[in-house]
Amino acid sequence: MGIGQHCRPGVPLTEVRRAFERLIAQGVSNSEACRAVGINRRTGTRWRYGRDIPATGGRTLHYPPVITTRPSRPVSARFLSEDERIAISDLRRTGATMRAIASELGRSPSTVSRELRRNADQAGRYRPSVAHRSAVQRRARRRARRVDRDDILCVRVQQLLALRWSPEQISRALSVEYAGDASRQLVTESIYQAIYDPSSGVVRDRSCMPLRTRRRRRRPHPRPDARCRGRLVAMTMIDDRPATVADRVEVGHWEGDYIMGTGNHSAIGTLVERTTRQLVLVHLGHDRSAVALREALITTFSAIPAAMRRSLTWDQGKEMAGHLELTRQTGMPVYFCHAHSPWQRGSNENMNGLLRDYFPKHTDLRGHTAERLVAVAAEINARPRKTLGWSRPADLFKRRHTALADEHYVINE
């Protein structure tokens, strides 16, 4: 079954699973493999990684994956390949010296010498295919983890995990406790691997994982070279934003985001002016699509004087797919933060936290009317803020607006 073929109705599930397993073994991504065999992406994820099901008593039941195939990792170039071993055998039969063979292969003479000494048979004959199989078997041989070989180290890690210490905290503690014994020091990654490895003795009762997340397996992370799907087009990054925006001297530069309701089925747009901290809430109702947000932002900013809308900074969420049309309609350039960098919109992030007093998490936000949002924004804008020298955002925004209007009147005169 090729990548472009979908399973026909009536195809046995075992055959579908085998086809999915073959694609994963070839290095095909989970989404593409699911699409190829015609299954839901969640089903493919469950086949690959297993699943956790809540049970009574606060326990979690873990069902192991039904397939265990993983994409084979590329072999490091520091290992000799089978072609190189064949070349060593051929050159050795011609009487070439170790240095000559090494020069031909671009390897160290000691590498060639060690290969011939280690993989020759009792009669001194070197067979490249047999040597390669032996080398692969030795390379695949698994060595016990240090934490499993050392009982004292294992008990100490278990004690700290029982105190709900994180692997990073444990690693730091071990480096202090065993400062003179490097064999009992572990890096953070080694502790994580031991925790998630079922064959390790660090976690005795796997029904209650020691980490705060309670995960039984590591969450898969995309490869660094994986294609980024759904990326917005023609983004202007925050690095290209004028320096006057960062100085918070010029008024009219806004930061924006969503606050989400339960199940991410509802949302409210939040806008914060960087200099005065003036808050504007954007009513979206039952539609939180990119088109709805674009039209709502155009309506909102059209009601704000042009001198008070100079730029907008947002994250890279797909809800801003209409940013080019927003710029065309309002004249405001839109700048995008780097991925996973919420501090680049610090004022907006802080405001979103304050808004949770009015709009708690895990509640449906669709029941709040536009009038309710205006009232909440007015109440927050009337609060004195320490960061503003105890001035009120509403007063500052009004004064700045008046000053800009007077300046515009003088220029026109």
Buried (B, 14 or more C-beta within 10 A) or exposed (E): BEEEEEBEEEBEEEEBBBBBBBBBBEEBBBEBBBBBBBBEEEBBBBBBBBBBEEEEEEEBEBEEBEBEBEEEEEEEEEEBEBEBBBBBBEBBEEEBEBEBBBEBBEBEBEBBBEBBEEBBEEEEEBBBEBBBEEBEEEEEEEEEBBBBEBEEBBEBBBEBBEEEBBBEBBBBBBBEEBEEEEEBBBEBEBBBBBBBBEEBBBBEEEEEBBBEEEBBBEEEEEEEEEEEEEEBEEBBEBEEBEEEBEEBEBBBBBBBBBBBBEEEEBBBBBBBBBBBBBBBBBBBBEEBEBEBBBBBBBEBBEEBEBBBBBBBBBBBBEBBBBBBBBBEBBEBBBBBBEEEEEEBBEBBBBBBEEBEEBBEEEEEBBEBEEEBBEBBBEEBBEBEBEEBEEBBBBBBBBEBBEEBEEEEEEEEE
